[in-house]
Amino acid sequence: MGAVHAVPFSQTDIAYDPRTLLKCMYGCSDWGKLHTCPSRPGTPSMTEYRDMFSRYRWGIVVHAHDKHTTQRVSYELERQAFLAGYPLAFSLSDCGLCKTCAGYTEEPCRFPQKARPAFHSVGINVFETAHRLGLPLSPLREKDDEQNWYAAVFVE
């Protein structure tokens, strides 16, 4: 479907770490603005997210070089899993459905049925998880370095 990798994972491959919230709070210019941001009212805490996601036993990590591909592929995998009898399948991807998130203008989300939180915004260390799965991920050193984007689909 356009991803570089689609790798199955088990729950033990997922590196939970609530410190990811610090990177959101103090490293992201979108903090408090996007509808899928962990700073939005009503968003579960890191502990609640971990409790929810730790109930899954397996899923698929999607790797691509752009955000839109990871989101499109992960959402399609979530849909296929749902149709195959996994009604609680859920994808995590850095939302990029709209050119500008409606959260910037305090309007309701345009695609609430498809918007998903980012892998890291729910307390998952994407770097450690990617490394556990043998996938490439390192900090960008130059503006033009090739980016690695990740999404996950928690299936069962």
Secondary structure, 3 states (H helix, E strand, C coil): CCCCEEEEEEHHHCCECCCHHHHHHHHCCCCCCCCCCCCCCCCCCHHHHHHHHCCCCEEEEEEECCHHHHHHHHHHHHHHHHHCCCCCCEEECCCCCCCCCHHHHCCCCCCCCCCCCCCHHHCECHHHHHHHCCCCCCCCCCCCCCCCEEEEEECC
